[in-house]
């Protein structure tokens, strides 16, 4: 039998002189050819050999030496001739002749460490050092203490880089990709302590997301329990593919899914969830289920032409990933314009759905964005569900288009579903209360969605990655379930087998435990206080911007922790000018000029941030598109940290005013 990596010869009967001569004639041509040696091992399968004589042993010895000569070395485990499956009698005969070890490399207690280790680089010597670099699998007070000490060493190495600025400081915070591309794996081991120190250096210059002066995007600091949950999963490495590999961490996934389904208002008796690889992953799952509903059997036979996905112009770009990577094609995205509040326009949605259905095409997925990344825009999910149901009945569709709610940001506001806004027991300020109430009213439609995506590493305050995909009807998951027989080395026991329908064939438990940690620690009360606080701080910035003679809030109809705004030179009415730039193409030149102005403001603020003098905010190159088809640039403050104070917003306004004065002096924009 000639395999790609070896040649197997099956021997039978008694290996005597005659059989040995025949074997030699067969094996020698396999060890070499006219151009030299062929480095493909030859394996003699002796399972059916009934006995071996002295002549047979002599033949094997000669062949072994011939094979070794091909490699130009004495017999070694690298030799080209090997034996397999020798019966006991043959094994004993080879051992008595001193050939067993040469052919098999087998010796008694091959992995037992010697009583005294030589001071060399043998694997026996090194394995003791390697073992100390891993957590102990059994209770060992000294080894366990070393793990804790090493973790503490790592934390101290990173925390030592904290200073007065919102970034970790170190010897060199410049990023050198050229040097990084020269990296090679070094030959010798190094200590745990050396490795930890080297890893800490990669955090030089890294933003501290919990710092009061850091407000660039929807990136939260992680709570202590969430960090510990993620660490526990890192230490014991559960694989969520199956409860055989994850045990009660699978129970934690079911529990976290049930908590969130109940929180959002999904029916607990039918809903189900799984943690996946980010918010994009939740959208992938939603689109996949929609494809299977619109075209049954697509999972096996492939997607046919005429499949469309519908999303708003303000929705996340992951929709393009879902289309491209799943074979629908990005050209099959139908984009619906949004209104001034960044919500999908229902009149345009109905027109688009009718065009698709009139052509006999299929709607694979209808995507409702429940909290856009830039502006916290919320699509009218209830109205979208009503329209979907009405058109399904009117067109007598054989399927109901799948409605996926991309609520990776907005989901957390569901903690206010049962908050009494009249008594306001948590005493939120009036502006905050109005904001929370507006969001709550729109999110009340989440139970109408067929599936929902939630990111705990956004508004759930956990480390990356922690994303939950929920379905209202767990039977939908059967649409993407694979045959258990295709995974013969899994699922021999247990009651939880998500690996039969997940995209991932390996799925960590860190996201599960960090999410459940915060759900348990914060509860509704904690999340309400945290979300209410960051919205209050954001509202304090909005109030300051509204009172400023040079600024305009451009997402004033959105109610969350993010504020998008533009600033203008002195002598310009910001509200009037902004309205002209957005609505009147004759003001495109002014729009371009003030885009450059806001870009210059951002660049100057960024330099002040690097010097520790100002907040870190961010910039969106295209908050919206003007009537003339031009991108409208905006500055962005995204409040996420509980350590921020209102004084930070006063500081930001002062920094903006300083930058405006400098730009007025230099005209450098």
Order of alpha helices (4+ residues) and beta strands (2+ residues): beta-alpha-beta-beta-beta-alpha-beta-alpha-alpha-alpha-alpha-alpha-alpha-alpha-alpha-alpha-beta-alpha-alpha-beta-alpha-beta-alpha-beta-alpha-beta-alpha-beta-alpha-beta-alpha-beta-beta-alpha-alpha-beta-beta-alpha
